[in-house]
Amino acid sequence: VYYNASINVDQESPLLACSSHNGQEFTNGVSEISVNGTFEDLPDTSCAGVKDVSLTVNGESISADLVSTNNYSSGSWSATIDAETVAAFTQGKTYNVNATVTDYAGNSSASTIFTLKFDTEAPVVKITTPSTSASLNGKMSLTGSVTYEDSAPVKLELYASKTAPADGDLLTNTSKYTKIGTITDASKIYSWSFADINTYTLTSVASAPTTADLYFIPVVTDTA
């Protein structure tokens, strides 16, 4: 009894690319990180097709979901690095995110698709003028500065309140305060300013000599 069969010899390693991240990224470990990209196994007429894609981060292996319409000779992949994995990182340390793609013939290729630097240190924001407990009348300007060590600031928001804000309250409950404005131009965040702030409107005081307390709270967010 004879049986004729053809065998495709596939010795080509599949390829993988990451679309969502590149270079050095920053994280503070609060949120999960969604990663995605594409894969291909060439030539598509004789390839075995991609079997799996996996990520390795700080010793943790993460399996990716694959989507393909042509027998996995090409397609897309996605994976999630959960917050628990990232929260185990060490402050200030950089971690490789490695990806391995393997086809059904056993060929594989691996690469570092991006790095994650763990940064839980918030930028430092200061008000330069006016000074604390300054007396104000009518419209005013507010200036300040921002410094940082690792991940760069990307947004600064200024809020006002007629009562002293509780520590950390602005991080979870901004609706209690009056928003003055937002700066997203990085070149203007490090030495920032807001002009023509109407203190009468903010304090509900019609005019001098009636007085009222007014608190200004700058909030800066970095790339982590």
N, C-alpha and C positions, 0 to 999 in steps of 0.2 A: 504494500500500500504506500503510495507516494502522496505527499501533500506539498504543493507549491505555495510558497509564501514569500512576500517581500519584506525586508527589514530596513527601516530607516535608521541610519547611524547618526545620532545627534551628539556632537561633542562641543557644541557652541554654548557658552554660558549665557543665560538670560541677562537682560539689562534692567536697571531700575533707576527712576528719577524721582526726586521729591519736589512737589509743586508749592507746598504751603510754607516751607521754611528754608532758609539757607544761611550760611555763615554762623555768626554767634547770635544767639537769642538769649533773652533774660526771662526769668520766672521767679515769682515769690512763693510758689507752692500752694497758692490759695485755690487755683482753678486747674482743671484737667487741660491737657494740651491735645488738640486734634491735629493729626498729621495726615497728609494725603499726597498721592503722586501717581505716576504711570509706570507700566512695565511692558517689556516686549521680549519675545523669544524668536530670533531669526535664524534662517529664512523661514517665513511663515508657511511655506509649502511642505516642509519636511521637519519642522521643529516638533519637539515633544509637548510643548506648551508649559506655561508656568503653573507650578503646583502650589507654592505658597510664598508669602512674603512675611518676614518677621523683623521686629525691631528689638534691639537690646539697649537698655539704659540702666547704668549703675547695677549691672548684674541681673536685672529683671528682663525676662523675655516676653514680648507682646506680639501676638498673632494679628495679622492684618486681614481685613475683609477684601476679597477680590471681586471685580466685576469685569466681564468680558463677553463679547458677542461672536467671537471667532476662535473657539476652542482654546482660549487662553494663550494664543500666540501674541496678543497684546491686550491691554486693558488698563484699568485703574485700580488703585488700592487705597485703603484708608485704615487708620489705627488711632487709638486713643491712649495717651500716657496719662494714667489717672493721678489725681492730686496726691494720693497716699504715697505713690512712688516718688513724686517730686519733693514732697514734704520731708522725705528721709535724707535729702541732700544736705551738704554742709555749707554754711554761709560762706560766700566768696569763692567757692570752688566751681570749676567748669567741668561739665560732663559731656562725653560724646554720645550722640544718638546714632547708633549703627544699624544699618539695614542689610538683610540678607534675602536674596531672591533665589529660589530653587525651581528647576523644571522637573518634569516627570522622568527624564532620563538620568537625573541625579546631578546634573551640572548646576553650579551655583556661583554667585558672585556677591561680594560684600563690600560695603563702603560706609564711611562716616558721612551722613547726609547733612547734619548740622550739629552745633554744640549748644548746650544750655548752661548758662551761668546762674547760680542760685543767689538771689539778692533780696534780702528781707530788710535792708536798711533804707529807710525813707529819705528822700532829699530834704535838705534843711532850707526852710523858707523864712525870711525875716522881713519885717516892715521897717523901712529906713526913715521915712517921713510920712506923716507928722510923728512926733514923739509920743510916748505913752502919756495919757492924761492931758493931752493938749486940748486947749479951748478952741472950738471951731465955730464959724459963723457963716451960714450960707453954703456956697459951693466950695469944694476943696479938691485937691489932688492927693493921690496916695502912691508912694513909690516903695520898692523893696528889692530884695535879691534872693536868688536860689543857688545853692551849691549842692553837689552830689559827689559820690565816690565811684559807683559802678554803672548802673543803668541810668541813662540820661532822662531828664524830665521831658514830657511831651505835652503837658497841659497844665495851666494854672487857672484856677477859678477864685474869684473874690466874692465873699459873702458879707452881709452886714446883719447885725442883730441889736435889738434894744435891751436885751438881757445877756448876761455873761454865758457863753456856750459851755456845755459840759464837755469834758475831755473825750475826744473820739466821736462825739455826737454827729459831726458833719459827715463822717464816713458812712453813716447808715440812715441819717434822717435830714437830708438837705432841705426838705420842704418847710421846715420850721424857720428858715432864714431867707433873707432877701438876697437874691443873686445880683451882683453889680455887673459882672462881665466875665468873659473867658478869653484866655490867650492860648493859641495853639501853635503859633510861630515860635519855634525853638530859639531863634536868635533874639526874641524879645522876652523870653521867660527869665533868663539869668539876671537881667536888670530890668525889672518890670515896673509898669506904672499905669494908673487909671486916673483920668482927668474928669473934671466937671461933675463930681459926685455931689448931688444935692442933699445936704444933711437935713434940711427942713422936711423933705419928702420922706426920708428914711425914719426920722424920729416922730413924724406927725406933729411937729412943732411949727406953728404958723410963722413965727418970726422971733427975733430977739426982743426982750431979754429973757424970755422963757428958756429954761435949760432942760436937757435930757441926756442920758448916757447913750453912747453908741459904740458898738464893738465891731471891728473889722477882722475877718478871718480869711486869710489866703490859704487855699488848698492846692497842693501840687501833686501831680500823678506822673510816675516814671514808666519806662517801657516794661518793667517787670510786672 
